Amino acid sequence: MTVDKDLLTAFAPTGVLRASINLGNPILAGRAADGSACGVSVDLAGALAAKLGVPLELVVVDAAGKSVDVVSQEQADVGFFAIDPKRGATIAFTAPYVLIEGFYLVRSDSPVTSNADVDKPGVRVVVGKGSAYDLHLTRELQHAEIVRAPTSPTVVQTFLEQGAEVAAGVRQQLEADAAGNDQLRLLGERFMVIRQAMGVPKSRGERAAAFLAGFIEEMKAAGVVAGALARHGIRGATVAPAEAVQ
């Protein structure tokens, strides 16, 4: 698709591409030694800005819900999110570029030994407020109580402080938080596959959404996504399969 004036206006109405970067998901982004944001999402944002021929500005947030908000409110032009129907009310998603897993974490002596044990009365499940797994579990859990931590990186801390029964989150985040603590363990199976995609405000129009969808497929096919995962040392995440662009 040709990058013309109308498309540039749709993506960068301020003259720069403002990309929302969520530091709450360690698969996608983190802090470099100098304090700047880095990671797979930052690399993809830079590639998109280069393709459009505009400067890049990062809008850095610490939680998925905040990233959704800044894009929905058009304080950023694009963002990186897990696909969810609730978010789809205001954001046009691409196909996923990365697949990651949602897992449960419990105490080592917990009677909860499988995912089937989680959705029971008296079980409190701590999630990151506004995260993909918060939205998913809010729909799926019928008996357990959901407790919302401020951000995904604070889930385990909240779980421990409140004496809750289960913590839910991205597998790698939970593994990192539990490292060296033999009082914690992950359950043996994922409860969801989180489909990470790029998104643009629906108000920017179908042409912008189609361009972004094509960009993501190009990044997957060219090995850019796989290269970014490898470069940033990300394990446990896989490049999503190619999908046809309409």
FIMAR-71372 format. One record per residue: residue in one letter; x, y, z of N, C-alpha, C, O in turn. Coordinates in steps of 0.2 Angstrom, whole numbers, padded with zeros to 4 digits, always signed. Each point is the difference from the previous one (the first is absolute). Example, Ala and Ser with C-alpha at 12.3 -4.5 7.8 and 13.67 -1.06 7.14 Angstrom:
A+0066-0028+0039-0004+0006+0000+0004+0006+0000+0005-0001+0003;S-0007+0006-0007+0004+0006+0001-0004+0005+0003+0003+0006+0001;
This chain:
M+0004-0006+0000-0004+0006+0000+0004+0006+0000+0005+0001+0004;T-0006+0004-0008+0004+0006-0001-0001+0004+0006-0006+0001+0003;V+0011+0002+0000+0000+0005+0005-0001+0007-0003+0005+0003-0002;D-0011-0001+0003-0001+0007-0003-0002+0005+0005+0000-0002+0006;K-0002+0008-0007-0002+0005+0005-0005-0002+0004+0000+0001+0006;D-0006-0004-0008-0005-0002+0004+0002-0005+0005-0003+0000+0005;L+0007-0005-0007+0002-0005+0004+0004+0002+0006+0000-0002+0005;L+0005+0007-0007+0004+0003+0005-0004+0004+0005+0002+0000+0006;T-0007+0003-0009-0004+0004+0005-0004-0004+0005-0001+0001+0006;A-0001-0007-0009-0003-0005+0004+0004-0003+0006-0002-0001+0006;F+0008+0000-0008+0005-0003+0005+0004+0005+0004+0001-0001+0006;A+0000+0007-0008+0004+0005+0003-0003+0007-0001+0004+0004-0003;P-0010-0003+0006-0003+0007-0001+0004+0005+0003+0000+0006-0002;T+0005-0007+0007+0004+0005+0003+0007+0001-0003+0004+0004+0002;G-0003-0009-0007+0006+0001-0004+0005-0006+0002+0006-0001-0003;V-0007-0002+0009+0004-0005+0003-0005-0006+0001-0006+0000+0001;L+0009-0006-0001-0004-0006+0002+0001-0001+0007+0006-0002+0003;R-0011+0002+0001+0000-0001+0007-0002-0007+0001-0006-0002-0001;A+0010-0002+0004-0001-0007+0001+0000-0001+0008+0004+0001+0003;S-0010-0004-0001-0001-0002+0007+0004-0006+0001+0000-0005-0003;I+0005+0005+0008+0004-0006+0002-0002-0002+0008+0001+0004+0004;N-0003-0010-0004-0002-0002+0007+0006-0004+0003+0002-0005-0002;L+0001+0008+0008+0005-0004+0003-0002-0005+0005+0004-0004+0003;G-0011+0003-0003-0003-0005+0005+0001-0007-0003-0002-0004+0004;N+0003+0004-0010+0001-0007-0003+0007-0001-0002+0003+0003-0005;P+0001-0007+0009+0007-0001-0002+0002-0003-0006+0005+0000-0003;I-0010-0004+0000+0001-0003-0007+0001+0006-0005+0004-0001-0005;L-0008+0006+0006+0000+0006-0005+0005+0005+0001+0003+0003-0005;A-0002-0001+0011+0004+0006+0001+0003+0000+0007-0002-0003+0005;G+0007+0007-0004+0004+0001+0006+0004+0006+0000-0001+0004-0004;R+0005-0003+0009+0005+0005+0001+0007-0002-0002+0002-0005+0002;A+0001+0009-0006+0007-0001-0002+0004+0003+0006-0002+0003+0005;A+0009-0005-0005+0004+0003+0005+0000+0007+0001+0001+0003+0006;D-0002+0001-0011+0000+0007+0000-0007+0003+0002-0001+0006+0001;G-0004-0011+0001-0007+0002+0002-0005+0001-0006-0006+0001+0001;S+0009-0001-0007-0005+0000-0006-0004-0006-0001+0002-0005+0002;A-0008+0006-0005-0004-0006-0001+0003-0004-0006+0003+0003-0005;C-0003-0010+0005+0003-0004-0005-0004-0006+0000-0004-0002+0004;G+0004-0002-0010-0003-0006+0000-0003-0001-0007+0001+0004-0004;V-0005-0010+0003-0003-0002-0006-0005+0006-0002+0000+0002-0006;S-0004+0000+0010-0005+0005-0002+0004+0007-0002-0003+0003-0005;V+0008-0001+0008+0004+0006-0002+0003-0001-0006+0000+0004-0005;D+0002-0010+0003+0003-0002-0006-0005+0001-0006+0001+0003-0005;L-0007-0006+0006-0005+0000-0005-0003+0008-0001-0001+0002-0005;A+0001+0001+0011-0002+0007-0001+0005+0004-0004-0002+0004-0004;G+0008-0005+0005+0005+0003-0004+0000-0002-0007+0001+0004-0005;A-0002-0010+0003-0001-0002-0007-0006+0003-0003+0000+0002-0006;L-0005-0001+0009-0006+0003-0003+0001+0007-0001-0002+0003-0005;A+0005+0001+0010+0002+0007-0001+0004+0000-0006-0001+0005-0004;A+0006-0009+0003+0005+0000-0006-0004-0001-0006+0001+0003-0005;K-0006-0008+0005-0004-0001-0006-0004+0006-0002-0001+0001-0006;L-0002+0002+0011-0004+0006-0001+0004+0006-0002-0002+0005-0003;G+0009-0005+0005+0004+0006-0001-0001+0006+0005+0001+0006-0002;V-0003-0008+0008-0001+0005+0005+0004-0001+0006+0002-0006+0001;P-0001+0011+0003+0004-0002+0007-0005-0004+0004-0006+0000+0000;L+0010-0003+0005-0004-0004+0005+0000+0003+0007+0006+0002+0002;E-0011-0002+0001-0001+0002+0007-0003-0006+0004-0005-0002-0001;L+0008+0001+0007-0002-0006+0004-0005+0003+0006+0003+0005+0003;V-0009-0008-0003-0004+0002+0006+0000-0006+0005-0003-0005-0001;V+0007+0006+0006+0002-0006+0004-0005-0001+0006-0001+0005+0004;V-0002-0010-0003-0005-0001+0006+0003-0007+0003+0004-0004-0002;D-0007+0003+0008+0002-0006+0004-0006-0005+0000+0001-0005+0004;A-0006+0005-0007-0005-0005+0000-0004+0000-0006-0001+0005-0004;A-0002-0011+0002-0003-0001-0006-0007+0005-0001-0001+0002-0005;G-0002-0002+0011-0006+0004+0000+0001+0008-0002-0004+0003-0004;K+0010-0001+0006+0002+0007-0001+0002+0001-0008-0001+0005-0003;S+0004-0011+0001+0002+0001-0008-0007+0000-0004+0000+0003-0005;V-0005-0007+0007-0006+0000-0003-0003+0007+0000-0002+0003-0005;D+0002+0000+0011-0003+0007+0001+0003+0005-0005-0003+0004-0003;V+0010-0004+0003+0003+0006-0003-0001-0001-0008+0000+0005-0003;V+0000-0011+0001-0002-0001-0008-0007+0001-0001-0002+0004-0005;S-0003-0006+0009-0007+0001-0001-0001+0007+0001-0005+0003-0004;Q+0008+0001+0008-0001+0007+0001+0004+0004-0005+0000+0007+0000;E+0004-0010-0005+0004+0003-0005+0006+0004+0003+0002+0005-0003;Q+0000-0006+0009+0006+0003+0003+0006-0004-0003+0006+0002+0001;A-0007-0008-0004+0005-0003-0004-0003-0003-0007-0006+0000+0000;D+0010-0001-0005-0003-0002-0006+0000-0007-0001-0005-0003-0004;V+0009-0001+0007+0000-0007-0001+0002-0003+0007+0003+0003+0004;G-0004-0009-0003+0002-0004+0006+0001-0007-0001-0001-0003-0006;F+0003+0000+0011+0001-0008+0000-0004-0003+0006+0001+0002+0006;F-0006-0006-0008-0005-0003+0004-0001-0007-0001+0001-0003-0005;A-0004+0000+0010-0003-0007-0001-0007+0001-0003-0003+0005+0003;I+0002-0009-0008-0007+0001-0003-0006-0002+0005+0001-0005+0003;D-0005+0009-0002-0006-0001+0004-0006+0004-0003+0000+0005-0002;P-0006-0009+0002-0006+0003-0003-0002+0007+0004-0003+0004-0004;K+0004-0003+0010-0002+0006+0004+0005+0006-0003-0003+0005-0001;R+0009-0007+0000+0004+0005-0002-0001+0002-0008+0001+0006-0002;G-0004-0011-0001-0002+0001-0007-0005+0005-0002-0001+0002-0005;A-0002+0000+0011-0006+0006-0001+0003+0006-0003-0003+0004-0004;T+0010-0002+0006+0003+0006-0002+0006-0001-0004+0003+0005-0003;I+0000-0011+0003+0006-0001-0003+0000-0005-0006-0003-0006+0001;A+0006+0007-0007+0000-0005-0005+0006-0004+0001+0006+0003-0001;F-0006-0009+0002+0006-0004+0001+0002-0003-0007-0004-0002-0005;T+0011+0000+0005+0003-0004-0005-0001-0007+0002-0003-0001+0005;A+0005-0004-0009+0001-0007+0002+0005+0000+0005+0004+0005+0000;P-0003-0010+0004+0005+0000+0005+0007-0001-0003+0001-0003-0006;Y+0004+0006+0009+0007-0001-0002+0004-0004+0004+0005-0004-0001;V-0008+0003+0008+0004-0004+0005-0006-0004+0004-0005+0003+0001;L+0006-0009+0001-0004-0004+0004+0004-0001+0006+0005-0003+0000;I-0008+0005+0006+0002-0002+0007-0005-0003+0004-0006-0001-0002;E+0008-0002+0008-0004-0004+0003-0002+0003+0007+0004+0003+0003;G-0010-0004-0001-0002+0002+0007+0000-0006+0004-0003-0005-0001;F+0006+0006+0007+0000-0006+0005-0002+0003+0007-0001+0006+0001;Y+0000-0011+0003-0002+0001+0007+0006-0002+0005+0004-0004-0002;L-0003+0008+0007+0005-0001+0005-0003-0001+0007-0005+0004+0001;V+0007-0009+0003-0003-0001+0006+0006-0001+0005+0006+0000-0002;R-0008-0001+0009+0005-0002+0005+0002-0007-0001-0005-0004-0002;S+0011+0002+0004+0002-0007-0001-0005-0005+0004-0001-0005-0002;D-0002+0007+0008-0004-0004+0004-0007+0001-0002-0005-0002+0004;S+0003+0005-0009-0007+0002-0002-0003-0007-0002+0003-0004-0004;P-0010+0004+0006-0004-0006-0003-0002+0001-0007-0002-0005-0003;V+0004+0011+0000-0002+0001-0007+0006-0003-0004+0006+0002+0000;T-0008-0008-0004+0006-0003-0003-0002+0000-0008+0005-0002-0004;S-0010+0004+0002-0002+0000-0007-0004+0006-0002-0003+0003+0005;N+0002-0001-0011-0004+0006-0002-0007-0001+0002-0004+0004+0002;A+0002-0011-0002-0007-0001+0002-0002+0001+0007-0006+0001+0002;D+0011+0000+0002-0001+0002+0007+0000+0007+0002-0002+0002+0005;V+0003+0002-0010+0000+0007+0001-0007+0003+0001-0001+0004+0004;D-0004-0006-0009-0006+0004+0000-0005-0003+0005-0005-0004-0002;K+0007+0005+0009-0004-0003+0005-0002+0006+0005+0004+0004+0001;P-0009-0005+0003-0002+0005+0005+0006+0001+0005+0003-0006+0002;G-0001+0012+0000+0005+0000+0005+0007+0001-0003+0004+0002+0004;V-0004-0002-0010+0007+0001-0004+0000+0007-0002-0004+0002-0004;R+0010+0001+0006+0001+0007-0003+0005+0000-0005+0006-0003+0002;V-0007+0005-0008+0005+0000-0005+0002+0008-0001-0004+0004-0002;V+0011-0003+0003+0002+0007-0001+0003+0000-0008+0003-0004-0002;V-0006+0010-0001+0002+0001-0007+0002+0008+0000-0001+0003+0004;G+0005-0002-0010+0002+0007-0001-0007+0004-0003-0003-0002-0005;K+0002+0007+0008-0006+0004-0002+0000+0002-0007+0005+0003-0002;G-0010-0005-0002-0001+0002-0007+0004-0004-0005+0000+0001-0006;S+0004-0006+0009+0004-0005-0004-0005-0004-0004-0006-0001+0001;A+0009-0002-0006-0003-0005-0005-0003-0006+0005-0006-0002-0002;Y+0010+0000+0006-0003-0006+0004-0005+0002+0005-0004-0004+0003;D+0004+0011+0000-0005+0002+0004-0007+0000-0004-0005-0002+0002;L+0005+0005-0008-0006+0000-0004-0002-0007-0002-0006-0002+0001;H+0011-0003-0002-0002-0007-0002-0003-0003+0006-0005-0003+0000;L+0008+0003+0006-0002-0003+0006-0006+0003+0003-0004-0004+0003;T+0003+0010-0004-0007+0004+0002-0006-0004-0004-0005-0001+0003;R+0006-0001-0009-0005-0003-0004+0000-0007+0002-0006-0003+0000;E+0011-0001+0001+0000-0007+0001-0001-0003+0007-0003-0005+0001;L+0006+0009+0004-0001-0003+0007-0007+0001+0003-0002+0006+0000;Q-0001-0011+0002-0007+0001+0002+0000+0000+0008-0005+0002+0003;H+0009-0005+0001+0000-0001+0007+0006+0004+0004-0001+0002+0005;A+0007-0002-0008+0005+0003+0003-0001+0008+0000-0003+0002-0004;E+0007+0001+0009+0000+0007+0000+0006+0003-0003+0005-0003+0001;I-0006+0008-0005+0006+0003-0003+0002+0006+0004-0004+0005+0002;V+0010-0004+0000+0003+0005+0003+0005+0004-0005+0005-0004-0002;R-0005+0010+0002+0004+0004-0006+0005+0003+0004-0001+0005+0004;A+0007-0007-0007+0006+0004+0002+0001+0006-0004-0003+0000-0006;P+0007+0005+0008+0000+0006-0005+0003-0001-0006-0002+0003-0005;T+0007-0007+0004+0003-0002-0006+0002-0007+0000+0000-0003+0005;S+0002+0000-0011+0002-0007-0001+0006-0001+0005+0000-0005+0003;P+0005+0009-0004+0006-0002+0004-0001+0000+0008+0004-0002+0004;T-0010+0005-0002-0001+0000+0008-0005-0006+0002-0002+0000+0005;V+0001-0004-0010-0005-0006+0002+0003-0004+0005-0004-0001+0005;V+0010-0001-0005+0002-0005+0005+0001+0003+0006-0002-0003+0006;Q+0004+0010-0006+0001+0003+0007-0007+0001+0003-0001-0001+0006;T-0004+0003-0010-0007+0000+0003-0003-0007+0002-0003+0000+0005;F+0005-0005-0009-0002-0007+0002+0003-0002+0007-0004-0002+0004;L+0010+0004-0003+0003-0001+0006-0002+0004+0006-0002-0003+0006;E+0001+0009-0007-0002+0005+0005-0007-0002+0003-0002+0001+0006;Q-0002-0002-0011-0007-0002+0002-0002-0007+0002-0006-0002+0001;G+0011-0002-0002-0001-0007+0002-0005-0004-0005-0004-0004+0002;A+0004+0007-0008-0005-0003-0005+0002-0007-0002+0006-0002+0002;E-0010-0002-0005+0001-0007-0002+0003-0001-0006+0004-0005-0001;V-0005+0010-0004+0003-0001-0007+0002+0006-0003-0003+0006+0001;A+0009-0006-0004+0002+0006-0004+0000-0002-0008+0002-0005-0002;A-0005+0010-0002+0000-0002-0007+0004+0005-0004+0000+0006+0002;G+0003-0008-0007+0004+0005-0004+0004-0004-0006-0001-0006-0002;V+0005+0010-0001+0004-0002-0006+0005-0005+0003+0003+0002+0005;R-0002-0007-0008+0004-0006+0003+0007+0003+0002+0003-0001+0006;Q+0001+0005-0010+0006+0002+0001+0001+0005+0006+0004+0000+0004;Q-0009+0004-0003-0001+0005+0005+0000-0004+0007+0003+0001+0005;L-0008-0006-0005-0001-0004+0006+0007-0004+0002+0002-0001+0005;E+0001-0002-0011+0006-0004+0002+0005+0005+0002+0004-0002+0005;A-0003+0008-0007+0005+0004+0002-0001+0002+0008+0004+0001+0004;D-0011+0001-0003-0001+0002+0007+0000-0006+0005+0002+0001+0006;A-0002-0007-0008+0000-0006+0004+0007-0003+0000+0002-0004+0004;A+0003+0007-0008+0007-0003+0000+0003+0000+0007+0000+0005+0003;G+0003-0011-0001+0003+0000+0006-0004-0001+0006+0002+0000+0006;N-0009+0000-0007-0005-0001+0006-0003-0006-0001-0004-0001-0004;D+0006-0004+0009-0002-0007-0001-0007-0001+0004-0003-0005+0000;Q+0000+0011+0002-0006+0000+0003-0006+0001-0006-0006+0000+0002;L+0008+0001-0008-0004+0002-0005+0001-0005-0006+0005-0002-0001;R-0011+0001-0002+0001-0005-0006-0006+0002-0005-0005+0003+0001;L+0007-0004-0008-0005+0001-0005-0004-0006-0001+0003-0006+0001;L-0009+0006-0003-0004-0006-0002+0003-0002-0006+0003+0003-0004;G-0005-0009+0002+0003-0004-0006-0003+0001-0007+0003-0002-0004;E-0008+0007+0004-0003+0001-0007-0002+0007+0000-0002+0003+0005;R+0002+0000-0011-0002+0007-0001-0008+0000+0000-0003-0005-0001;F+0001+0011+0003-0007+0001+0000-0003+0004-0006-0006+0000-0002;M+0011+0003-0002-0002+0003-0006+0006+0002-0004+0006+0000+0002;V-0007+0001-0009+0006+0002-0004-0002+0007-0001-0005+0002-0003;I+0010+0003+0004-0001+0007-0001+0003+0002-0007+0005-0001-0001;R-0010+0004-0003+0002+0001-0007+0002+0008+0000-0004+0004+0000;Q+0010-0003+0000+0003+0007+0000+0000+0003-0007+0002-0003-0005;A-0005+0009+0004-0001+0003-0007+0001+0007+0001+0001+0003+0005;M+0000+0001-0011+0000+0007+0000-0007+0002-0001-0005-0003-0002;G+0004+0010+0004-0007+0003-0001+0000+0007-0001+0005+0003+0002;V-0010+0000-0006+0000+0007-0001-0007+0002+0002-0005-0004-0001;P+0003+0010+0003-0007+0002+0001-0004-0001-0006+0002+0002-0006;K-0008-0005+0007-0005-0001-0005-0001+0006-0004-0002+0000-0006;S+0002+0006+0010-0002+0006-0003+0005+0002-0006-0002+0005-0004;R+0008-0008+0004+0005+0002-0005-0002-0003-0007+0003+0001-0005;G-0008-0005+0005-0003-0003-0007+0003-0007-0002+0005-0002+0003;E-0009-0001-0007+0001-0007-0002+0007+0000-0004+0003-0005+0000;R-0001+0010-0004+0006+0000-0004+0006-0001+0005+0005-0003-0001;A-0005+0007+0006+0005+0000+0005+0001-0007+0003+0005-0003+0001;A-0011+0000+0001+0000-0006+0003+0002-0006-0005+0004-0004+0002;A-0005+0005-0008+0002-0005-0005+0008+0001-0001+0003-0005-0001;F-0001+0011+0001+0007+0001-0001+0004-0003+0006+0005-0003-0001;L-0007+0004+0007+0003-0003+0006+0000-0008+0000+0005-0003+0002;A-0011+0001-0004+0000-0008-0001+0005-0002-0005+0003-0005+0002;G-0002+0008-0007+0005-0002-0005+0007+0001+0002+0004-0004-0001;F-0003+0009+0005+0007+0001+0003+0001-0006+0005+0006-0002-0001;I-0010+0000+0005+0001-0005+0005+0002-0007-0004+0004-0003+0002;E-0008+0002-0007+0001-0006-0004+0007+0000-0003+0004-0005-0001;E-0002+0011-0002+0007+0001-0003+0005-0001+0005+0005-0003-0001;M-0006+0005+0007+0005+0000+0006+0001-0008+0002+0005-0002+0001;K-0011-0001-0001+0001-0008+0001+0004-0003-0005+0004-0004+0001;A-0006+0005-0007+0002-0004-0006+0008+0002-0001+0003-0005-0002;A-0001+0011+0003+0007+0002-0001+0004-0002+0006+0006+0001+0000;G-0008-0004+0005+0004-0002+0006+0001+0005+0005+0004-0001+0004;V-0007+0007-0005+0001+0005+0005-0002-0001+0007+0003+0001+0005;V-0009-0004-0005-0003-0002+0007+0005-0005+0003+0002+0000+0006;A-0001-0005-0009+0005-0006+0002+0006+0003+0002+0003-0002+0006;G+0000+0007-0010+0007+0003+0002-0001+0004+0006+0005+0000+0004;A-0010+0003-0003-0001+0005+0006+0000-0005+0006+0003+0002+0006;L-0007-0007-0006-0001-0005+0006+0007-0002+0002+0002-0001+0006;A+0002-0001-0011+0007-0003+0001+0004+0005+0003+0004-0001+0004;R-0004+0007-0007+0005+0005+0002-0001+0002+0007+0004+0002+0003;H-0011-0002-0001-0001+0003+0007+0000-0006+0005-0002+0001+0006;G+0003-0007-0009+0001-0006+0005-0007-0002+0003+0000-0003+0005;I-0005+0003-0009-0007-0002+0002-0001-0007-0001+0001-0003-0006;R-0002-0001+0011-0002-0007-0001-0007-0001+0002-0003+0003+0004;G+0000-0009-0007-0006-0002+0002-0006+0004-0004-0006-0001+0001;A+0008+0005-0006-0005+0004-0004+0002-0003-0008+0006-0001-0001;T-0011+0001-0003+0001-0003-0006-0003+0005-0005-0005+0004+0001;V+0008-0003-0007-0003+0004-0005-0007-0003-0003+0000-0006-0001;A-0005+0010+0001-0006-0002-0002+0000-0002-0008+0004+0003-0004;P-0008-0008+0002+0000-0002-0007-0003+0006-0004-0003+0004+0002;A+0005-0005-0009-0002+0005-0005-0007+0000+0000-0003-0005+0000;E+0000+0011-0002-0007+0000-0001-0001+0004-0007+0003+0005-0001;A-0009-0007-0002-0001+0004-0006-0003+0007+0002-0003+0001+0004;V+0005+0004-0008-0002+0007+0001-0005+0002-0005+0000-0001-0006;Q-0006+0003+0009-0006+0001-0005+0001+0007-0003-0004+0002-0004;
